[in-house]
């Protein structure tokens, strides 16, 4: 049954990529229903994240936050891989920021970043992607020193990962061109 849920979740992300939000939402609803029946915490968390992404796409940030909080709480109670936990907390930070609760978003981003840093052999691009939203938040809050530190670290990681778009964004931000 888990492979069925995995397949539905893949289809959610394909529908989102193909700009078919109605299909994505329906698939995410089915995936979450099936995931809950598996009683497998990681599967449920992944389905909650997929449904949360659909809500984010629709601008329904309160609904997305509710699902990410549920996922985060499940992660804290159960044995869920640390990378999945870090992703959940980072996305919770994104939603919290969208809702204008910047102090809480910063806390979520920092928690996620701490989790990412603890993971051995984490790809440089993944860590850079975790630093980027914190850097953006620091920029928005006019925390210039912290923002510069984050953008520099992210740029170095993007360079290591050979992700030119990330390097370019960090360089623009460091040069004040946002």
C-alpha positions in Angstrom: 0.0 0.0 0.0 2.9 2.4 0.7 4.0 2.2 -2.9 0.5 3.2 -4.0 0.7 6.3 -1.8 4.2 7.0 -3.1 2.9 6.8 -6.6 0.0 9.2 -5.8 2.4 11.6 -4.2 4.6 11.6 -7.3 1.5 12.3 -9.4 0.7 15.2 -7.1 4.0 16.8 -7.9 3.7 16.1 -11.6 0.2 17.7 -11.6 1.6 20.7 -9.7 4.5 21.0 -12.2 2.1 20.8 -15.1 0.0 23.6 -13.6 -3.0 21.4 -12.9 -3.9 22.4 -9.4 -7.3 20.7 -9.3 -5.9 17.3 -10.2 -3.0 17.9 -7.7 -5.4 18.7 -4.9 -7.6 15.6 -5.6 -4.5 13.3 -5.8 -3.1 14.8 -2.6 -6.5 14.2 -0.8 -6.4 10.6 -2.0 -2.8 10.2 -1.0 -3.4 11.5 2.5 -6.4 9.2 2.9 -4.4 6.2 1.9 -1.4 7.2 3.9 -3.4 7.5 7.1 -4.6 4.0 6.5 -1.0 2.7 6.4 -0.3 4.0 9.8 3.3 4.5 8.6 4.5 7.9 10.0 6.9 8.8 7.2 4.2 8.0 4.6 1.7 10.1 6.4 4.2 13.0 6.7 5.0 12.9 3.1 1.3 12.9 2.1 0.6 15.8 4.6 3.5 17.7 2.9 2.0 17.1 -0.6 -1.4 18.3 0.5 0.2 21.3 2.2 2.0 22.2 -1.0 -1.3 22.2 -2.8 -2.8 24.6 -0.3 0.3 26.8 -0.6 -0.2 26.9 -4.3 -3.7 28.0 -3.8 -2.7 30.7 -1.3 -4.4 28.9 1.5 -1.6 29.3 4.0 -3.6 28.7 7.1 -4.7 25.3 5.8 -1.2 24.5 4.7 0.2 25.5 8.1 -2.3 23.2 9.9 -1.0 20.3 7.8 2.7 21.1 8.3 2.1 21.5 12.1 0.5 18.1 12.1 3.4 16.7 10.1 5.9 18.3 12.4 4.2 16.9 15.5 4.1 13.4 14.0 7.8 13.7 13.2 8.5 14.6 16.8 6.5 11.7 18.1 7.6 9.0 15.7 10.8 7.7 14.1 10.9 9.7 10.8 14.1 10.2 8.9 15.9 13.4 9.8 15.9 14.7 6.3 12.1 14.4 6.1 11.8 16.2 9.4 14.1 19.0 8.3 12.0 19.4 5.1 8.8 19.6 7.1 10.2 22.2 9.5 11.6 24.3 6.6 8.3 24.3 4.8 6.5 25.2 8.0 8.8 28.1 8.2 7.8 29.1 4.6 4.1 29.0 5.5 4.6 30.8 8.7 6.5 33.6 6.9 3.7 33.8 4.3 1.3 34.4 7.2 3.5 37.3 8.4 4.7 35.6 11.6 8.4 36.3 10.9 9.8 35.6 14.4 8.3 32.1 14.4 9.3 31.6 10.8 12.9 32.4 11.7 12.7 29.9 14.6 11.5 27.2 12.2 14.1 28.0 9.6 16.9 27.8 12.2 15.6 24.5 13.6 15.4 23.1 10.1 18.9 24.3 9.3 20.3 22.8 12.5 18.7 19.4 11.5 20.1 19.7 7.9 23.6 20.4 9.3 23.5 17.2 11.4 22.9 15.0 8.4 26.1 13.3 7.2 26.9 13.5 3.5 24.0 16.0 2.8 24.4 17.4 -0.7 25.7 20.9 -0.7 22.7 22.1 -2.8 20.3 20.8 -0.2 22.0 22.7 2.6 22.1 25.8 0.4 18.4 25.5 -0.2 17.9 25.4 3.5 20.0 28.5 4.1 18.3 30.5 1.3 14.9 31.1 3.0 16.6 32.2 6.2 18.8 34.6 4.2 15.7 36.0 2.5 14.0 36.5 5.9 17.0 38.2 7.3 17.0 40.6 4.3 13.3 41.3 4.8 13.8 42.0 8.5 16.8 44.3 7.7 19.2 41.9 9.6 21.9 42.8 7.2 24.9 41.1 8.9 23.0 37.8 9.3 21.7 38.0 5.8 25.2 38.6 4.3 26.6 35.6 6.3 23.8 33.4 5.0 24.0 34.5 1.4 27.8 34.0 1.5 27.5 30.5 2.9 24.7 29.6 0.5 26.7 30.9 -2.5 29.7 28.8 -1.5 27.5 25.7 -1.3 25.8 26.4 -4.6 29.2 26.8 -6.2 30.3 23.5 -4.7 27.1 21.9 -6.0 27.5 23.6 -9.4 24.1 25.2 -9.3 24.6 28.4 -11.3 21.1 29.8 -10.7 21.8 29.6 -6.9 25.2 31.2 -7.3 23.7 34.0 -9.4 20.9 34.7 -6.9 23.3 34.8 -4.0 25.7 37.1 -5.8 22.8 39.5 -6.7 21.6 39.5 -3.1 25.2 40.2 -1.9 25.5 43.0 -4.4 22.2 44.5 -3.1 20.2 43.9 -6.3 17.7 41.5 -4.5 
